[in-house]
Amino acid sequence: MKLPRYLQLALVLTAGATIWSLVAGEEVSQAPHQVQPVSRPRPAPAKQETAHSTRIDLFSTLRNRAQDAAEKKPESERAEKAQPAAPPLPLQVLGAWWENRQRIIVLTDGKETWPVCERCKADGKIWIGSSPIDDWMLKAVANDHLLFEWQPSHIQQRLELDELQSEPTH
């Protein structure tokens, strides 16, 4: 039996619509679900005193849950919003040199340079507690990194020293 052209076309369109709804359905299911009211609540009409006119709101618990969920956010989300994130550390390591078995690390922000050393007599040297750039304080000097703290939120960031950890051999 041969199907008429209009039935063949209807079958092809139905199959296409089905496949499209499956693909579009996956994209919609991955989006976060939010409950939004369809319309604004209307004021209740004046009640008439009859035996059968008792009106019960069957969806009040769903509305209350949706409002509570919208008002209450996870504590981790609140903590993230309360603390501003630190901007990226504006300092970079230029290099290092060793003098009398002491490592001197040179930092730059692209405009100025600072030597990081405890006992050297270099001009503009910085050490633990120094702030070479506004709001950034050097907190620790380790063999493999420098630890800076962003003062407004006390967030700490490491500046890795990579191959500058040991004195080069001659």
C-alpha atoms as a printed R data frame, in Angstrom:
    type eleno elety resid chain resno       x      y      z
1   ATOM     1    CA   MET     A     1   0.000  0.000  0.000
2   ATOM     2    CA   LYS     A     2   1.355  3.410 -0.955
3   ATOM     3    CA   LEU     A     3   0.853  6.427  1.319
4   ATOM     4    CA   PRO     A     4  -0.452  9.635 -0.195
5   ATOM     5    CA   ARG     A     5   1.936 12.607 -0.406
6   ATOM     6    CA   TYR     A     6   0.214 14.599  2.362
7   ATOM     7    CA   LEU     A     7   0.618 11.656  4.811
8   ATOM     8    CA   GLN     A     8   4.289 11.250  3.887
9   ATOM     9    CA   LEU     A     9   4.845 14.979  4.472
10  ATOM    10    CA   ALA     A    10   2.943 14.834  7.785
11  ATOM    11    CA   LEU     A    11   5.099 11.885  8.952
12  ATOM    12    CA   VAL     A    12   8.348 13.684  8.023
13  ATOM    13    CA   LEU     A    13   7.247 16.869  9.805
14  ATOM    14    CA   THR     A    14   6.173 14.888 12.885
15  ATOM    15    CA   ALA     A    15   9.511 13.056 13.011
16  ATOM    16    CA   GLY     A    16  11.392 16.351 12.620
17  ATOM    17    CA   ALA     A    17   9.341 18.021 15.372
18  ATOM    18    CA   THR     A    18   9.939 15.038 17.671
19  ATOM    19    CA   ILE     A    19  13.707 15.125 17.155
20  ATOM    20    CA   TRP     A    20  13.772 18.892 17.618
21  ATOM    21    CA   SER     A    21  11.793 18.632 20.886
22  ATOM    22    CA   LEU     A    22  14.253 16.031 22.197
23  ATOM    23    CA   VAL     A    23  17.235 18.225 21.383
24  ATOM    24    CA   ALA     A    24  15.573 21.395 22.688
25  ATOM    25    CA   GLY     A    25  14.327 19.490 25.741
26  ATOM    26    CA   GLU     A    26  17.918 18.633 26.765
27  ATOM    27    CA   GLU     A    27  18.974 22.288 26.583
28  ATOM    28    CA   VAL     A    28  16.016 23.368 28.684
29  ATOM    29    CA   SER     A    29  16.581 20.628 31.283
30  ATOM    30    CA   GLN     A    30  20.178 21.785 31.809
31  ATOM    31    CA   ALA     A    31  19.101 25.343 32.602
32  ATOM    32    CA   PRO     A    32  18.460 26.103 36.295
33  ATOM    33    CA   HIS     A    33  14.811 25.677 37.235
34  ATOM    34    CA   GLN     A    34  13.095 28.680 38.666
35  ATOM    35    CA   VAL     A    35   9.532 29.000 39.792
36  ATOM    36    CA   GLN     A    36   7.985 32.233 38.648
37  ATOM    37    CA   PRO     A    37   4.424 33.306 39.274
38  ATOM    38    CA   VAL     A    38   2.296 33.409 36.160
39  ATOM    39    CA   SER     A    39   0.226 36.371 37.248
40  ATOM    40    CA   ARG     A    40  -0.011 38.791 40.116
41  ATOM    41    CA   PRO     A    41  -2.113 37.641 43.058
42  ATOM    42    CA   ARG     A    42  -5.568 39.109 42.942
43  ATOM    43    CA   PRO     A    43  -7.417 40.322 46.007
44  ATOM    44    CA   ALA     A    44  -9.953 37.843 47.278
45  ATOM    45    CA   PRO     A    45 -13.543 38.731 46.478
46  ATOM    46    CA   ALA     A    46 -15.911 39.503 49.313
47  ATOM    47    CA   LYS     A    47 -16.940 36.230 50.967
48  ATOM    48    CA   GLN     A    48 -20.505 35.170 50.897
49  ATOM    49    CA   GLU     A    49 -21.827 33.217 53.840
50  ATOM    50    CA   THR     A    50 -22.919 29.915 52.322
51  ATOM    51    CA   ALA     A    51 -22.242 26.363 53.381
52  ATOM    52    CA   HIS     A    52 -20.550 25.326 50.123
53  ATOM    53    CA   SER     A    53 -18.504 28.446 49.345
54  ATOM    54    CA   THR     A    54 -15.408 27.524 51.381
55  ATOM    55    CA   ARG     A    55 -12.384 28.345 49.293
56  ATOM    56    CA   ILE     A    56  -9.047 26.605 49.931
57  ATOM    57    CA   ASP     A    57  -5.782 27.601 48.333
58  ATOM    58    CA   LEU     A    58  -4.254 24.286 47.303
59  ATOM    59    CA   PHE     A    59  -1.024 25.846 46.067
60  ATOM    60    CA   SER     A    60  -0.167 28.060 49.049
61  ATOM    61    CA   THR     A    61   2.576 25.700 50.258
62  ATOM    62    CA   LEU     A    62   4.152 25.671 46.801
63  ATOM    63    CA   ARG     A    63   4.141 29.466 46.677
64  ATOM    64    CA   ASN     A    64   5.617 29.686 50.179
65  ATOM    65    CA   ARG     A    65   8.357 27.177 49.304
66  ATOM    66    CA   ALA     A    66   9.232 29.058 46.116
67  ATOM    67    CA   GLN     A    67   9.403 32.365 47.994
68  ATOM    68    CA   ASP     A    68  11.505 30.804 50.788
69  ATOM    69    CA   ALA     A    69  13.886 29.272 48.260
70  ATOM    70    CA   ALA     A    70  14.257 32.601 46.477
71  ATOM    71    CA   GLU     A    71  14.897 34.434 49.761
72  ATOM    72    CA   LYS     A    72  17.219 31.847 51.283
73  ATOM    73    CA   LYS     A    73  20.455 31.311 49.418
74  ATOM    74    CA   PRO     A    74  23.100 28.769 50.345
75  ATOM    75    CA   GLU     A    75  25.566 30.019 52.957
76  ATOM    76    CA   SER     A    76  28.489 29.480 50.610
77  ATOM    77    CA   GLU     A    77  26.853 31.792 48.084
78  ATOM    78    CA   ARG     A    78  26.307 34.436 50.789
79  ATOM    79    CA   ALA     A    79  29.934 34.158 51.921
80  ATOM    80    CA   GLU     A    80  31.186 34.588 48.360
81  ATOM    81    CA   LYS     A    81  29.115 37.725 47.895
82  ATOM    82    CA   ALA     A    82  30.125 39.124 51.284
83  ATOM    83    CA   GLN     A    83  33.851 38.876 50.550
84  ATOM    84    CA   PRO     A    84  35.081 40.625 47.441
85  ATOM    85    CA   ALA     A    85  37.539 38.614 45.402
86  ATOM    86    CA   ALA     A    86  41.107 39.823 45.276
87  ATOM    87    CA   PRO     A    87  42.307 41.219 41.971
88  ATOM    88    CA   PRO     A    88  45.164 39.389 40.266
89  ATOM    89    CA   LEU     A    89  48.543 40.015 41.828
90  ATOM    90    CA   PRO     A    90  50.105 42.910 39.852
91  ATOM    91    CA   LEU     A    91  53.693 41.842 40.586
92  ATOM    92    CA   GLN     A    92  55.961 39.570 38.543
93  ATOM    93    CA   VAL     A    93  59.376 38.095 39.216
94  ATOM    94    CA   LEU     A    94  62.092 39.628 37.026
95  ATOM    95    CA   GLY     A    95  64.936 37.486 38.304
96  ATOM    96    CA   ALA     A    96  67.264 36.830 41.208
97  ATOM    97    CA   TRP     A    97  70.919 37.020 42.112
98  ATOM    98    CA   TRP     A    98  72.958 35.667 44.988
99  ATOM    99    CA   GLU     A    99  75.397 37.696 47.007
100 ATOM   100    CA   ASN     A   100  77.217 36.258 50.034
101 ATOM   101    CA   ARG     A   101  74.888 33.202 49.967
102 ATOM   102    CA   GLN     A   102  71.829 35.435 50.184
103 ATOM   103    CA   ARG     A   103  69.226 35.347 47.422
104 ATOM   104    CA   ILE     A   104  67.889 38.694 46.240
105 ATOM   105    CA   ILE     A   105  64.674 38.459 44.216
106 ATOM   106    CA   VAL     A   106  63.713 41.323 41.901
107 ATOM   107    CA   LEU     A   107  60.000 42.102 41.479
108 ATOM   108    CA   THR     A   108  58.314 44.442 39.023
109 ATOM   109    CA   ASP     A   109  54.873 45.815 38.343
110 ATOM   110    CA   GLY     A   110  55.869 46.840 34.830
111 ATOM   111    CA   LYS     A   111  56.886 50.363 35.894
112 ATOM   112    CA   GLU     A   112  59.022 50.012 39.012
113 ATOM   113    CA   THR     A   113  61.295 47.306 40.409
114 ATOM   114    CA   TRP     A   114  61.911 46.215 44.001
115 ATOM   115    CA   PRO     A   115  64.574 43.915 45.433
116 ATOM   116    CA   VAL     A   116  63.262 41.441 48.022
117 ATOM   117    CA   CYS     A   117  65.960 40.902 50.624
118 ATOM   118    CA   GLU     A   118  66.322 40.991 54.377
119 ATOM   119    CA   ARG     A   119  69.890 42.206 54.903
120 ATOM   120    CA   CYS     A   120  70.915 43.833 51.639
121 ATOM   121    CA   LYS     A   121  71.474 47.563 51.428
122 ATOM   122    CA   ALA     A   122  69.657 48.082 48.133
123 ATOM   123    CA   ASP     A   123  67.561 51.202 47.634
124 ATOM   124    CA   GLY     A   124  63.816 50.528 47.795
125 ATOM   125    CA   LYS     A   125  64.208 47.003 49.181
126 ATOM   126    CA   ILE     A   126  61.137 45.245 50.539
127 ATOM   127    CA   TRP     A   127  60.780 42.487 53.112
128 ATOM   128    CA   ILE     A   128  58.017 40.864 55.168
129 ATOM   129    CA   GLY     A   129  55.523 43.560 56.166
130 ATOM   130    CA   SER     A   130  56.382 45.870 53.263
131 ATOM   131    CA   SER     A   131  53.789 47.096 50.765
132 ATOM   132    CA   PRO     A   132  55.404 47.812 47.391
133 ATOM   133    CA   ILE     A   133  51.992 48.438 45.803
134 ATOM   134    CA   ASP     A   134  48.893 49.884 47.445
135 ATOM   135    CA   ASP     A   135  46.805 47.244 49.260
136 ATOM   136    CA   TRP     A   136  49.369 44.426 48.696
137 ATOM   137    CA   MET     A   137  51.615 43.380 51.597
138 ATOM   138    CA   LEU     A   138  54.442 40.838 51.538
139 ATOM   139    CA   LYS     A   139  53.541 38.257 54.203
140 ATOM   140    CA   ALA     A   140  56.132 35.487 53.744
141 ATOM   141    CA   VAL     A   141  59.250 34.605 51.795
142 ATOM   142    CA   ALA     A   142  59.688 30.868 51.181
143 ATOM   143    CA   ASN     A   143  62.208 28.965 49.102
144 ATOM   144    CA   ASP     A   144  59.713 28.364 46.270
145 ATOM   145    CA   HIS     A   145  57.265 31.298 46.538
146 ATOM   146    CA   LEU     A   146  56.473 34.730 47.922
147 ATOM   147    CA   LEU     A   147  53.181 35.168 49.763
148 ATOM   148    CA   PHE     A   148  51.300 38.457 49.341
149 ATOM   149    CA   GLU     A   149  48.102 39.550 51.065
150 ATOM   150    CA   TRP     A   150  45.475 41.823 49.570
151 ATOM   151    CA   GLN     A   151  44.663 44.097 52.520
152 ATOM   152    CA   PRO     A   152  40.969 44.982 51.900
153 ATOM   153    CA   SER     A   153  39.836 41.345 52.207
154 ATOM   154    CA   HIS     A   154  42.965 39.632 53.644
155 ATOM   155    CA   ILE     A   155  43.075 37.197 50.734
156 ATOM   156    CA   GLN     A   156  46.512 35.707 50.198
157 ATOM   157    CA   GLN     A   157  48.109 34.924 46.843
158 ATOM   158    CA   ARG     A   158  51.335 33.123 46.051
159 ATOM   159    CA   LEU     A   159  53.943 34.306 43.578
160 ATOM   160    CA   GLU     A   160  55.837 31.202 42.453
161 ATOM   161    CA   LEU     A   161  59.617 31.429 42.035
162 ATOM   162    CA   ASP     A   162  59.992 28.359 39.774
163 ATOM   163    CA   GLU     A   163  63.680 27.946 38.817
164 ATOM   164    CA   LEU     A   164  64.916 30.720 41.128
165 ATOM   165    CA   GLN     A   165  64.991 28.424 44.150
166 ATOM   166    CA   SER     A   166  68.709 27.558 44.204
167 ATOM   167    CA   GLU     A   167  71.944 29.354 43.465
168 ATOM   168    CA   PRO     A   168  73.213 28.624 39.952
169 ATOM   169    CA   THR     A   169  76.611 26.943 39.627
170 ATOM   170    CA   HIS     A   170  79.381 28.698 37.756
